Amino acid sequence: MHRVHYCDDAGWQATPAADHALRPWLQERGSLTARLKRHYADFSVQLAHESWRKPHLDERQLLQLPAGTQAWVREVWLMGDGQPRVFAHSVISRKDLRGAWYGLRNMGRLPLGAALFANPAVIRGALHFRKLSASHPLRKTVSKHLPLLPHQSLWARRSLFCLQRHHLLVTEVFLPASAGQADAL
Ligand SMILES: C=C(O[C@@H]1C=C(C(=O)O)C=C[C@H]1O)C(=O)O
């Protein structure tokens, strides 16, 4: 995929100051699904939520959507050996959920990456990184589903995928070993 740079100043950084063990995962330019499948014997996608709703402010800004606009939001847990490893949150506006991407609403337990990385016409924007504090809405969503998770900030990354001028924003929150996992990623 080609590298396309977008201006992004909503607190997301161009490089992660994460520890060395997590950095290769955060900066993976290929499919995260494929990397997780290589790392874990048992990989699956657990669908957490899919609906029309208002994007978070830092998503609406990047997608350049007017206040009050609803978008299709998909949230999944990427599972490795039975444990949640990544919380993935994808946002696509109604105007972009057309053409080749109309089917994204029906992915179910199929990983989005399978559709995105199989199409050479899909262009992935630059990755941006952020350590999500407890006040960030995505961090609150993770805490709601994983109440045993210690109240630490979590590293996340996001990027825009573009196809025929349609945009999809994918954000992935990386879960620590302390989420009840036998090991970290
Ligand atoms: C974009 C990818 O797809 C992954 C799977 C997702 C899903 O099924 O909703 C969302 C984001 C990614 O973690 C990828 O594999 O890199």
PDBQT file of the ligand as one rigid body, heavy atoms in Angstrom, charges set to zero:
ROOT
HETATM    1  C1  LIG A 201      -7.423  -3.213   9.409  1.00  0.00    +0.000 C 
HETATM    2  C2  LIG A 201      -7.336  -4.436   9.894  1.00  0.00    +0.000 C 
HETATM    3  O1  LIG A 201      -8.474  -5.086  10.345  1.00  0.00    +0.000 OA
HETATM    4  C3  LIG A 201      -8.516  -5.413  11.721  1.00  0.00    +0.000 C 
HETATM    5  C4  LIG A 201      -9.857  -5.951  11.985  1.00  0.00    +0.000 C 
HETATM    6  C5  LIG A 201     -10.881  -5.083  12.279  1.00  0.00    +0.000 C 
HETATM    7  C6  LIG A 201     -12.320  -5.563  12.301  1.00  0.00    +0.000 C 
HETATM    8  O2  LIG A 201     -12.564  -6.768  12.001  1.00  0.00    +0.000 OA
HETATM    9  O3  LIG A 201     -13.197  -4.722  12.589  1.00  0.00    +0.000 OA
HETATM   10  C7  LIG A 201     -10.621  -3.734  12.563  1.00  0.00    +0.000 C 
HETATM   11  C8  LIG A 201      -9.323  -3.270  12.612  1.00  0.00    +0.000 C 
HETATM   12  C9  LIG A 201      -8.175  -4.155  12.490  1.00  0.00    +0.000 C 
HETATM   13  O4  LIG A 201      -7.619  -4.435  13.738  1.00  0.00    +0.000 OA
HETATM   14  C10 LIG A 201      -6.062  -5.189   9.987  1.00  0.00    +0.000 C 
HETATM   15  O5  LIG A 201      -6.091  -6.435  10.050  1.00  0.00    +0.000 OA
HETATM   16  O6  LIG A 201      -4.998  -4.510   9.971  1.00  0.00    +0.000 OA
ENDROOT
TORSDOF 0
